[in-house]
């Protein structure tokens, strides 16, 4: 089974403009790096909800939850634990 980080990294790489061959650091701020903008955050939220079957609450749409690959992974894992998965 592929890791959550791999799935998130693959989604980011195929959905948003990342220079070919550029490896994003796990903790790199995707907004500051210009990889994701405000519309991109909404795209990430939709993907998380559809892929991992969790609800992203409005108050959870924060840079620490969705601003980096590590943040997204930690957030989804936390939401899955809360849901008992």
Phi, psi and omega in degrees: 000134182285149183289158177299318180301318180298317180297316180294314180299318179296317178298312180300314183294327181269342184262329186240153183290111175236132180304137180305132179083351180281128178259117178285133174292146183302325182260009180294134179286114185291329178289311180298327181283352180078012180283320184235140173245189184298323176292324177298324177299318178296323177297318178297316180301312180299316180297315180301313182297319181285320185282318187252001176053047173235157178262127176267110180286149181307319182289350178269352181280080184229153179304324181291338178267323190234007186269354179211165178299315180298320179296318180296314180300311181298318180297310181297317179298319178297315180296322179293321178296318179299327181276357179079027179255000000 
